[in-house]
């Protein structure tokens, strides 16, 4: 049994490390492979971007705001992906719900594990609109090149999620405000989340087929017939968008993060990227 487990593990590592080109070749002109990167990924060399391109990666999504601070590498990551990797791009903003940020949020000073140094401070302005603007500021000259800005709806703090009506209503409003702030910048908003604890259901209280009166406004915005807000889902497995189990307000997904934290493409040992499959239409600027 132990030998079998070792063989299975080795096969999984081989698949994660070396089979991306095969996986990418299975996608159609409608779908394409993407990597998403953040400040933990750090600066990425030109050779790595070229390896990604040669492996069949079409798109890159960079973290712009990480909940407590800007991604100080966002501009260089996107510039290199565009020039060396010939990739189209998007970005994402991870929302906090407590209005606390790093004291050096604009130009982060980090400790050994990558977290911002110092005690958290209050945001200059409460709410998600300020966070979205921080994310857009982090993108600098690359802001004009992104096809969308994703609102990352997940719980990342160690504190438990309050489930009372007031807390959920406040969080729903923050998501609505973030979507509106992205649209004000004439950028397409999408939602990144998953059907798991600490994500959409726990944060919003909005469930499939039972949105209720409290969730009606959020439902109307996401399901708007002229400007629906697509779902970037998380489900490990194969790079395909089908076989989706509906949740929240979505009957289908437009993107899927299918492989997490892969040390691929010649990145340094401590650096990783996530793999995704996207509906290619999301990379056509609206």
SULQUILIN-V367299 format. One record per residue. N is the residue number from 1. PSI is psi in radians with two decimals (999 if undefined). OMEGA is omega as a letter, one per 20 degrees, with the letter a starting at -180 (* if undefined). Layout:
BEGIN
n=<N & N>
psi=<PSI & PSI>
omega=<OMEGA & OMEGA>
END
This chain:
BEGIN
n=<1 & 2 & 3 & 4 & 5 & 6 & 7 & 8 & 9 & 10 & 11 & 12 & 13 & 14 & 15 & 16 & 17 & 18 & 19 & 20 & 21 & 22 & 23 & 24 & 25 & 26 & 27 & 28 & 29 & 30 & 31 & 32 & 33 & 34 & 35 & 36 & 37 & 38 & 39 & 40 & 41 & 42 & 43 & 44 & 45 & 46 & 47 & 48 & 49 & 50 & 51 & 52 & 53 & 54 & 55 & 56 & 57 & 58 & 59 & 60 & 61 & 62 & 63 & 64 & 65 & 66 & 67 & 68 & 69 & 70 & 71 & 72 & 73 & 74 & 75 & 76 & 77 & 78 & 79 & 80 & 81 & 82 & 83 & 84 & 85 & 86 & 87 & 88 & 89 & 90 & 91 & 92 & 93 & 94 & 95 & 96 & 97 & 98 & 99 & 100 & 101 & 102 & 103 & 104 & 105 & 106 & 107 & 108 & 109 & 110 & 111 & 112 & 113 & 114 & 115 & 116 & 117 & 118 & 119 & 120 & 121 & 122 & 123 & 124 & 125 & 126 & 127 & 128 & 129 & 130 & 131 & 132 & 133 & 134 & 135 & 136 & 137 & 138 & 139 & 140 & 141 & 142 & 143 & 144 & 145 & 146 & 147 & 148 & 149 & 150 & 151 & 152 & 153 & 154 & 155 & 156 & 157 & 158 & 159 & 160 & 161 & 162 & 163 & 164 & 165 & 166 & 167 & 168 & 169 & 170 & 171 & 172 & 173 & 174 & 175 & 176 & 177 & 178 & 179 & 180 & 181 & 182 & 183 & 184 & 185 & 186 & 187 & 188 & 189 & 190 & 191 & 192 & 193 & 194 & 195 & 196 & 197 & 198 & 199 & 200 & 201 & 202 & 203 & 204 & 205 & 206 & 207 & 208 & 209 & 210 & 211 & 212 & 213 & 214 & 215 & 216 & 217 & 218 & 219 & 220 & 221 & 222 & 223 & 224 & 225 & 226 & 227 & 228 & 229 & 230 & 231 & 232 & 233 & 234 & 235 & 236 & 237 & 238 & 239 & 240 & 241 & 242 & 243 & 244 & 245 & 246 & 247 & 248 & 249 & 250 & 251 & 252 & 253 & 254 & 255 & 256 & 257 & 258 & 259 & 260 & 261 & 262 & 263 & 264 & 265 & 266 & 267 & 268 & 269 & 270 & 271 & 272 & 273 & 274 & 275 & 276 & 277 & 278 & 279 & 280 & 281 & 282 & 283 & 284 & 285 & 286>
psi=<-0.76 & -0.73 & -0.70 & -0.75 & -0.75 & -0.71 & -0.72 & -0.77 & -0.73 & -0.69 & -0.67 & -0.73 & -0.74 & -0.75 & -0.82 & -0.63 & -0.70 & -0.14 & 0.20 & -0.70 & -0.73 & -0.77 & -0.75 & -0.59 & -0.31 & -0.27 & 2.79 & 3.02 & -0.30 & -0.53 & 2.64 & 2.76 & 2.45 & 2.67 & 2.57 & 2.47 & 2.76 & -2.94 & -0.42 & -0.55 & -0.62 & -2.90 & 2.50 & 2.24 & 2.78 & -0.68 & -0.64 & -0.75 & -0.66 & -0.69 & -0.70 & -0.85 & -0.79 & -0.41 & -0.12 & 0.27 & 2.23 & -0.49 & 2.75 & 2.46 & 2.12 & 2.43 & 2.30 & -0.80 & 2.24 & 0.49 & -0.70 & -0.32 & 2.91 & 2.76 & 1.89 & -0.20 & 0.01 & -0.83 & -0.85 & -0.63 & -0.81 & -0.67 & -0.82 & -0.66 & -0.66 & -0.77 & -0.85 & -0.66 & -0.17 & 0.74 & 2.56 & 2.79 & 2.78 & -3.13 & 2.95 & 2.73 & 2.08 & 2.04 & 2.44 & 2.81 & 0.21 & 0.04 & 0.50 & 2.35 & 2.94 & 2.58 & -0.43 & 0.68 & -0.59 & -0.62 & 1.42 & 2.35 & 2.07 & 2.67 & -3.00 & -0.49 & 0.11 & -0.19 & 2.68 & 2.44 & 2.58 & 2.87 & 2.41 & 2.57 & 2.97 & 2.51 & 2.65 & -0.57 & 2.37 & 2.74 & 3.12 & -0.39 & -0.76 & -0.70 & -0.73 & -0.74 & -0.61 & -0.72 & -0.77 & -0.63 & -0.64 & -0.44 & -0.29 & -2.25 & -0.27 & -0.13 & -0.67 & -0.26 & -0.22 & 2.53 & -0.41 & 2.84 & 1.99 & 2.44 & 1.99 & 1.92 & 1.62 & 2.69 & 2.07 & -0.04 & 2.90 & -0.27 & 2.56 & 2.73 & 2.11 & 2.32 & 0.17 & 2.86 & -0.71 & -0.77 & -0.78 & -0.67 & -0.71 & -0.73 & -0.67 & -0.72 & -0.62 & -0.68 & -0.75 & -0.78 & -0.68 & -0.77 & -0.79 & -0.69 & -0.67 & -0.77 & -0.60 & -0.52 & 0.10 & 0.72 & 2.54 & 2.21 & 2.50 & 2.91 & 2.26 & 2.13 & -3.05 & 2.89 & 1.32 & 2.94 & 2.51 & 0.23 & -2.41 & -0.97 & -0.86 & -0.65 & -0.72 & -0.48 & 0.20 & 2.10 & 2.79 & 2.34 & 0.12 & 1.01 & -0.53 & 2.96 & -0.67 & -0.53 & 0.06 & -0.78 & -0.77 & -0.70 & -0.77 & -0.67 & -0.79 & -0.59 & 0.25 & 2.27 & -0.50 & -0.61 & 1.16 & 2.68 & 1.91 & 2.82 & 2.23 & 1.80 & 2.85 & 2.07 & 1.97 & 2.63 & -2.38 & 2.70 & 1.21 & 2.72 & -0.21 & -3.05 & 0.74 & 2.30 & 1.91 & 2.54 & 2.98 & -2.15 & 0.07 & 2.32 & -0.23 & 2.80 & 2.62 & -0.17 & 2.74 & 2.16 & 1.99 & -0.22 & 2.16 & 2.47 & 0.97 & 2.22 & 1.56 & 2.94 & 0.33 & 0.26 & 2.66 & 2.72 & -0.57 & 0.01 & 2.48 & 2.86 & 2.82 & 2.63 & 2.51 & 2.74 & 2.32 & 2.51 & 2.06 & -0.35 & -0.40 & -0.32 & 0.18 & 2.03 & 2.35 & 999>
omega=<a & r & r & r & r & r & r & r & r & r & r & r & r & r & a & a & a & a & a & a & r & r & a & a & r & r & a & r & a & a & r & a & r & r & r & a & r & a & r & r & r & r & a & a & r & a & r & r & r & r & r & a & a & r & r & r & a & a & r & r & a & r & r & r & a & r & a & a & r & r & a & r & a & a & a & r & a & r & a & r & a & a & a & a & a & a & r & a & r & r & r & r & r & a & r & a & a & r & r & a & r & r & r & a & a & r & a & r & a & r & a & a & r & r & r & r & r & r & a & r & r & r & r & r & a & r & a & a & r & r & r & r & r & r & r & r & r & a & r & a & a & a & a & a & a & a & r & r & a & r & a & a & r & a & a & a & r & r & r & a & r & a & a & a & a & a & r & r & r & a & r & a & r & r & r & a & r & r & a & a & r & r & r & r & r & r & r & r & r & r & r & r & r & r & a & r & r & a & a & a & a & a & a & a & a & a & a & r & r & a & a & a & a & a & a & a & r & r & a & r & a & a & r & a & a & a & r & r & a & r & r & a & r & r & a & a & a & a & r & a & a & r & a & r & a & r & a & r & a & r & r & r & r & r & a & r & a & r & a & r & r & r & a & r & r & r & r & a & a & a & a & r & r & r & a & r & a & r & a & a & r & a & r & a & a & *>
END
